[in-house]
C-alpha cells in the first residue's frame, strides 16, 4: 500500500500543465510585444488604435498573464520588471537604424497599465481574503 503523498493527483497534473501553458503564453506574448515594438515597419491594421492605447493594452495583457503564470511572484516585482522591459523597448526604439520613434510617454503608459492591473489585483485579493 502506498501513501497518498507518494501519488500525484490528476488535479495537480492539470494545474502543472496549466502553469506551463500560462508561462509559455506569457513569454510568447512578451516576445511578440518586443518584436512588434522594434520592427522598422510594424504591420498596419485597419482602424488602428493609437500608439498609447496599443502600449496600454500590451502591458495590461503582460501584467495579467505574468500574474497568472507566476502567482507566487510579488506583483510589485512583476510590475517593476515590466517597467524595465518598457524602458528597454524605448531605448531600442531610439536606435536610428530602426526608424522608430522613442517616446518616454510610451513608457509612462506602460507603467500606468502595469499599475492599474497591480491595483486591481490587490483589491481583488483583499476582497477574496488573500491579501
C-alpha positions as CSV (number, residue, x, y, z in Angstrom):
1,X,0.0,0.0,0.0
2,X,1.4,3.4,-1.0
3,X,0.9,6.6,0.9
4,X,-1.3,9.2,-0.7
5,X,1.7,11.7,-0.7
6,X,3.6,9.3,-3.0
7,X,1.0,9.6,-5.7
8,X,0.3,12.8,-7.7
9,X,-3.4,13.5,-8.1
10,X,-4.8,14.2,-11.5
11,X,-5.7,17.7,-10.4
12,X,-2.1,18.6,-9.6
13,X,-1.1,17.4,-13.1
14,X,-3.8,19.6,-14.6
15,X,-2.5,22.6,-12.6
16,X,1.0,21.8,-13.7
17,X,0.0,21.7,-17.4
18,X,-2.0,24.9,-16.9
19,X,1.0,26.6,-15.3
20,X,3.3,25.6,-18.1
21,X,0.8,26.8,-20.7
22,X,0.4,30.2,-18.9
23,X,4.2,30.7,-18.6
24,X,4.7,29.8,-22.3
25,X,1.9,32.2,-23.2
26,X,3.4,35.0,-21.1
27,X,6.9,34.6,-22.7
28,X,5.5,34.3,-26.2
29,X,3.4,37.5,-25.6
30,X,6.4,39.3,-24.3
31,X,8.4,38.3,-27.4
32,X,5.6,39.4,-29.7
33,X,5.4,42.8,-27.9
34,X,9.2,43.2,-28.3
35,X,9.1,42.1,-31.9
36,X,6.3,44.5,-32.9
37,X,7.9,47.3,-30.9
38,X,11.3,47.1,-32.8
39,X,10.1,46.2,-36.3
40,X,11.1,49.0,-38.6
41,X,7.7,48.9,-40.3
42,X,5.2,47.4,-38.0
43,X,2.1,45.9,-39.6
44,X,-0.7,48.3,-40.4
45,X,-4.2,47.4,-39.1
46,X,-7.4,49.0,-40.4
47,X,-8.9,51.3,-37.8
48,X,-5.6,51.0,-35.9
49,X,-5.7,52.2,-32.3
50,X,-3.4,54.9,-31.2
51,X,0.2,54.1,-30.1
52,X,-0.6,54.9,-26.5
53,X,-3.7,52.6,-26.5
54,X,-1.6,49.8,-28.1
55,X,1.1,50.2,-25.3
56,X,-1.6,50.2,-22.6
57,X,-3.3,47.1,-23.9
58,X,0.1,45.3,-24.4
59,X,1.3,45.9,-20.9
60,X,-2.2,45.3,-19.4
61,X,-2.1,41.8,-21.0
62,X,1.5,41.2,-20.0
63,X,0.8,42.1,-16.3
64,X,-2.3,39.9,-16.3
65,X,-0.5,37.0,-17.9
66,X,2.5,37.4,-15.7
67,X,0.4,37.4,-12.5
68,X,-1.4,34.3,-13.7
69,X,1.7,32.5,-14.9
70,X,3.8,33.3,-11.8
71,X,1.2,33.5,-8.9
72,X,3.9,33.3,-6.2
73,X,5.9,36.3,-7.7
74,X,5.3,39.6,-6.0
75,X,3.0,41.8,-8.1
76,X,5.3,44.7,-7.3
77,X,8.3,42.8,-8.7
78,X,6.4,41.8,-11.8
79,X,5.3,45.5,-12.4
80,X,8.9,46.6,-11.9
81,X,10.2,44.0,-14.3
82,X,7.6,45.2,-16.9
83,X,8.6,48.8,-16.3
84,X,12.2,47.9,-17.1
85,X,11.1,46.0,-20.2
86,X,9.1,49.0,-21.3
87,X,12.1,51.2,-20.8
88,X,14.3,48.8,-22.8
89,X,11.8,49.0,-25.7
90,X,12.1,52.8,-25.7
91,X,15.9,52.6,-25.6
92,X,15.9,50.1,-28.5
93,X,13.5,52.3,-30.5
94,X,15.9,55.2,-30.1
95,X,18.4,53.4,-32.5
96,X,18.2,55.4,-35.7
97,X,18.6,52.4,-37.9
98,X,15.3,51.0,-36.8
99,X,13.4,54.1,-38.0
100,X,11.2,54.1,-34.9
101,X,10.2,56.9,-32.6
102,X,11.2,56.6,-29.0
103,X,8.8,58.4,-26.7
104,X,9.1,58.5,-22.9
105,X,5.3,58.9,-22.7
106,X,5.0,55.4,-24.1
107,X,7.0,54.1,-21.1
108,X,4.7,56.1,-18.8
109,X,1.7,54.4,-20.4
110,X,3.4,51.0,-20.0
111,X,3.9,51.7,-16.3
112,X,0.4,53.0,-15.9
113,X,-1.1,49.8,-17.4
114,X,1.0,47.6,-15.1
115,X,0.0,49.7,-12.1
116,X,-3.7,49.6,-13.0
117,X,-3.6,45.8,-13.1
118,X,-1.5,45.7,-9.9
119,X,-4.0,47.8,-8.0
120,X,-7.0,45.9,-9.4
121,X,-5.4,42.5,-8.4
122,X,-4.5,43.8,-4.9
123,X,-8.1,44.9,-4.4
124,X,-9.4,41.6,-5.8
125,X,-7.1,39.6,-3.4
126,X,-8.1,41.7,-0.5
127,X,-11.8,41.1,-1.2
128,X,-11.2,37.4,-1.5
129,X,-9.2,37.4,1.8
130,X,-5.9,36.5,0.2
131,X,-4.0,39.8,0.9
